[in-house]
Amino acid sequence: MIQIGIDAGGTFTDFWVTEDSTGLSPEYEGAPHKTPSMPEDPSRAVIRGLGEIAAARGLTTGDLLEDTRLIVHGTTVATNAVLTESGARAGLITTQGFRDILEMRRGWREDFFDNKRPLPKPLIRRALRRTVAGRLDETGAELEPLDEASVREEALRLRAEGAESIALCFMHAWANPEHEKRAAEIVRETFPEAFLTVSSELLPQIRLFERVSTCAFNAYVGPIIQKYLEKLDSALRGLGFGGAFLIMGSHGGVMTAPVAARRAAASLLSGPAAAPVAACRVAAPHGIEDYIVTDMGGTSFDVALVQGGEPLVSQENWLGGKRIALPSLDIHTLGAGGGSVAWADRGGILHIGPESAGASPGPACYSQGGLKPTATDACLALGYLDPEYFLGGKVRLDPQAAGEAINRGVAEPMGMPAEEAALGIYELICVQMAAGIREVTVRRGLDPRDFLMLAAGGAGPLHVNHIARELGISLIMAPRDSAVFCAAGMLASDLKYDLAVSWRARFMDLVPEELAARFRALRDQCRAVLAEQGVPGERMRFEPGMDIRYIGQYHEVGVPLPTEMIDAPDIGGILGRFHERHDTLYGYATSEMPAECITMRMSARGRMDRPETLSPKIGEPPAAPLPHGRRPIRLPGEPRRLPADVYRSLTPGQRIAGPAIVERPNTTVLVLGDYELACDASGNYIIWPEAKSGEMRARFLSDARDDRG
């Protein structure tokens, strides 16, 4: 049976097709495919791409889908709706006196040193934000009963004003959800067609602004996601698909389409979240557990960190200046992709991004009407790309159009030759991406030189060697099908559900029995959600956690805990983990200060069918590879073009010296002059400095051959 991962990006929609559950095993036989995205209706690009895959196999789309048992889809529909302000017309019903909480935010500027920075426009207009009487204190005790008549009246008013969705979020509903539950019943009776988001169901956590902002996200994108998924699911079913249709979530797991529609805000980083998951599968055979995962597509550059074999998860997430408090993989995004537009300002200073040429018109070299120079145009002008072999020869690039765009947009305004301008574009975008990597490493007190750098995305392997040299990173991996890496990662993801419930309790007052009872209650709720999605009990795994702070602090620290803490919590052990984590993050711990729990968490996973990751084995040393050809390229730091060998076929164990280029149908790998590239047993490319050649060959090639016995 067939499984298909689909990543709908801003420029291309990527597909990864496997059979017999091969997933991301090192000995996989997956088939990559790319098709231009259609931002006006992403589902059309999905259906078109499936048709192209079927045609390549001599099948109809229906034949292909009838033999498909699983489709996992990552989509930017929610993200695009927020960034382009094209979401649903949403309303908010909240506690009297808090109508303007979306503008009030946390009560201070996020950027302390910019007092002129305008606040982002709220997702819900003030005219559609309503308040009702009814109040709870911080313990959940009722101070004032809910005004049910006002709830009914405001729901009717929002309906009359054309609202499509409603967010319900009351003060201290995390401590007592009864007011929200009753208000939800009234709204469903009065306005049954509305998409309803209830904060005590979506995010029963302390802090009003975080809850309201997250619920506003969910209400704003929920109807959009629901309609999109229903339309796509209907189209797939109509073509004969009868398997499971899952959606990639921001937390690095997958969920069923109905759950994704209810928790629409959880899909805001749907596509990029798959890259760290895929990275764990391709790096694990080499025993590597700490790596920087980069994903450079046509529109953006995403960076994530993996430590100890697990992607880092954050509760402090923002999109377009707006807060999302749902757990998400900690991904830093820059407007730096292959389609990023380069330009010179009036002072003759070069800039690149965040504007992107996108899928339409695309870079100038696509000959689709694009006139502005982009990073892809620069790579073509420098000789890194073969104009006859882009996307495996499916698209012919126009070097003359690229040169004219660079000359017109950058070279002439800056008074320099076009090739120097192209080199400047390439170096500048690499510097910007290196700065993004420092953002997720150095600012955490981590040294990027201690990590493997993994380059995903169609444009990533063209830039990764120069970025790594800029950062002093000596070990680089470029997956052989990096252009569809996220789509492949989706098939390697587990079903996942995260639950957090705020509960304030001082550690000096904690009783292990009560803590265990609360953890078990969270586990039971998560188990029910996974069971609803068809996960059998033996495939479920639960990971508890707590948010803890010293009494008097404002910010808490997330502390992951081992599974055995659910039934047998060790309060002293939990405190010890908190002090250790606090010291790692802030450089100190004060064990004599009293601490308190703020939030309890449970992360539930439902293991999907996939093969075990095998150790890479190469066998006897292969013959030296033969280059497909040779062409002159201009590299950073070099005064003139140098000849570079071009390879299109490398077998496991083969290695080449730079300067060189490895061309795949969906990506191109650039190797600088003082580096080597080797092909591992999985067909992935590992790059290291020539100065470390002996050490690295022994680590990645010789040992693997000796293991074969």
C-alpha positions, 0 to 999 in steps of 0.5 A: 500500500502507498503512503503520501506526505504532502507539504504545501509551501508558498512556492512549491507543493512537495510530495513524498511517496512510499510503499510498504511503510518504508517511510524514512528508513535508510534503505527507503525507496521513496519517490519525491515530487514537486509542483508549483503551489497555487496560493489562491487555492492550495488544494488544487495544487495538491490534486494536480500533483497527485495527478502528475505522480499517477501519470508518471506511474501510468495510472489515473489519479483514482487508481493511485488513491485507491491504493493509498492507505495514508496521506499526511498533509502539512499546510500553510493555509492558517499561517497565510490567513494570519499574515495576509489578514484574510481569516474569518470574521471572528467575534469575542465574548469575554469578561466585563472590563476586558474588551481591550485585552488584545491591545493591552497585551501583557501591559508592556512593550515586547521591545523595551527600546522601541517606543515608537513600534506600533502594536500589531492589529488585533485579529478580532476587530473591537466592534466584534469584541463583547463583554458580559457580567460574571466573575470568578476569583483566581481560585475559581470561586464565583464572585458574580454569577454569569449574566446568561441573558447578556451572553444570549444577546451578544451572540445574537448581535455577533450573528447579525453583524456577520461573524463566522466564529466566536471565541469565548474567554473569561477571567480565571476560566482555567481555575473553574470552567463552569461559566464558559461551559454554560456560555458555550451552551447558550451560544450553540443554542443561539448561533449554532452555525458559528465556529466556537472556540472555548478557552477552557477546552483549547488552553486551560492555562493561567494568564488572560492575554495568552488565552484570549490571543490563542483563542482569537487565533483559533477563531480567526483561522478555524473556519478557513482550516475547516473549509479547506480540509473539508474541501480537500478531503471531499476531493480526495474521497471523490477520487477514490481515496479511502485511507486515513487523512492526517494533518501535521501539527506545529507540535511535531506530531500529526492529528486527524482532520477533525481534531485539526479543525477544532484546534486550528491554531495548532497548525500554524507551523504545520509544514516546517514542524516536519523537518526536525522530525525527519532530521531525527530519522536520518541523523540517528543511524550515525549516533548524532543527537544534537543538530541544527535543522535548517529548511530553506525553501522558496519563501522562507528559511526555518531553523530548529534545534534538536538536543538529545534526539528530541526537537525543542518545544516552546510555549512562547510562540508568536506570529505576526506579533501576536501570541500563541500559547499552544506548544509548538516546535521552537522554530525561528523563521526568516524571510530568506528563501530562493525567491527572496528579492534583492534590492539596493536602497538610495544609499547604495546598500544591498538588501535581500528579503523579506519580499519574495517572488513566490511561485508566481511570477517567481524568480526572473530566470523562471521566465514567468514575468518576474523582473526582480533579482532573487537569490535563485537568480544569483545562484544561476549567475554564479554557475551553481545551477545548470539551466538545463537541469533545474527540477531534473530538466522539467524547467529550463532557467534563463541565465540572460533574464537572471543577469538582466534582473541582477544588473537592473536591480542591484549592479547598476544602482550600486555601480558594480559588475553583475557577477560581483552583485550576484556574489554579494546577493549570495553572501548577504543571504548566507549572513542573514541565515547565519544570524538566524542560526545564532538566534536559536543557539548563541542566545541560549548559551549554546555553541553552534560548533557543537552541532551537526548542521542539517540542510533541508529545502530545495535551496538549502544545500546550495548555501549550507556550506558557506553558512557553516563556514561562517559559523565554524560548524565542521559537520554538515548533512544534506539529505539526498532528497532535501527538497521534499524533506518536510513531506518525508518527515510527515510520514515519520511523525507520530500522532500527538496531543498536548494538554496543559492545565494550570494549577498553582501549588507551592512545592512545600505543600505538595503531596505525592498522592494528589500530584499523581492523581492530577497527572493520571487525570491528564493522562486519561484525557489524552488517552481518550483523544488518542483513542478517538483517533484510532490509536490502540492502547499499546501504541500510546506513550505519555510524557508528563511535565510541569511549569515551575518558578521560584515564588515571586518570579513572573516567568516559569520554566518548563520541566520535562519529566520521565513517564514514571513520574505520572504514577509515582512522582518524586517531589524532590526529584522534580525540584532538582530537575527544575533547579538544573533547568533554571541554571541551564537557561539563566546561569544560576539556581537558588535551591534555598528559595521556595518554588511553586507549580504553575501548570501541569502538562501531558504530551501523548503520542500514538506511534505510527507504523514505520520501520526501525532505523537501521545502522548504515552499512557501506561494504567494500570501498567503491570506485572513485566517482566519475563527474558528469561534467565540469563548469566554472563557478564563482565562489565567495572569497575567490577573485575569479571563477574556478572549475568545479566538477559536477556529479549527478550520481554518487553511490554509498561510500564515494567521496569527492573534493571541492570545489564541486557540485552534486546535482539531484533532480530536486536540489543542488549541493555546493561543496566549497574548495576546502571541503569534502563530501561523502555519500553515506549508506542512506544516500545522504551527503555529509560534508566536512573540512579537508583538514578533518578528512581522516577523522571524519572518514573513519567516523562515517565511512570506515566504521560503517564498512567494518560493521558489516562483518 
